């Protein structure tokens, strides 16, 4: 695979995203932060996403400092750190996602259809 990032309008797979992050880390980022540091960073990024969600869809109003943050960018930050953790721990996100979808489909095949709260 090329070290060049894909064009922004081009779709990429989870495997390609994992490879792109790995190449970026190795060529620009010097090395991965430790797994524990990345776990803390993931928590931080989820918090930043939560802040935007609370202000956009919840009852909180935006502060001046929040206006420079954007929902898509915060989601991408969460994904970036999650991909770093997957790479560091040897998790193939494509396979993990497939297995997780199968698990949810089997476990919840009737559960949500029968949930009166969703009707």
N, C-alpha and C positions, 0 to 999 in steps of 0.2 A: 504494500500500500504506500502511496505517496505521503511524504511528510507535509505536503501542502494542505491547508484546511480546505474543506469543501466550500463551494460557492454558497452564500447565505440562503439562496432560494432552493437549493438542492436538498432533497431528503437524504438522511443518513440512517443507517441501522444502529442499534445499540452496540454491536461489535465494532462498527466504524467509529462510533463516539468513544468507546473505550480505547481504541487504537490512537485516535487523534489526541486524547488527553494524555496518554502515555508518551507519545512523541513530543508533545508540548513540554511535559514535565522534564523529559530527558534532554531537550535541546534549549529550552528557555528557562524553565523553572529550576534547573540544577538537579533537584532530587525531590522525591515525595517527602512531605512532612510525616512525622510518625503517625501511626494509626490512631493513637489517642489524641494527638493534636487535631487530626482531621475529623475525629468524632466531635471534638469540641467546636471545630469550625462548622461542621454540619448543623449542630445545634444552634449556633449563632446565625447561620444563614436561614434556617427554618424560622427563627425568631424575627428576622428581618422580613421574611415573607408574611408571617403572621401579622406584623405591624401594618403592612400595606393592606392585607385582607381586612383587618379590623377597621381601618379607616375608609376603605373603599366600599365594603359590603356591610360593615357593622355600624355601631353607633358613635364611634370616636371620630372626631374631626381631624383633619390633616394639620400638622404643625409645619412651619416653614421648612424645616430640615427634612421633612418627609417628601416634599414635592419633587426632589431630585431622584427619588427611588421609583422604579417602575416594576409592575407585577411580573412581566415576562422576564426581565433581567434577574429579579430575585428568584424566580423559579429555576432559571438557568444556573444560578449560583448554587442552589440546592443540588441540582442534577450534577454539576461539575464535581462537587465534593463527594457526592455519593459514588460517582464513577471512579474517583481517586481511591476511595475505600475499597471498591470492588476490585480494582486493579491490584491494590496492595495485598489483598487477602485471597486472590486467586478466584474470585467469583466471576463467572461468565453471566453477565446480566441477561443476555438473550435466553439462555437456558433456564436461568432462575425465574425470569418472567413467564416463560412458557409453563414451567412446573407450577408456578403460583396461580396462573390462570386456570390450569387444570384442577388444582386443589379447590379454588373458589367455586368453579363451575360444579364440581361434584358435591361439595359441601352445601352450596347455596342454591342448588337447582330449583328447589321449591320454596325455600325460606322467604325470599323477598316477594315472590308472587303471593304468598299466603299472609304477608304482613299487612294488616288492615291499616296501619299508620301510613303506608305508602300508596294507598288507594284513594 
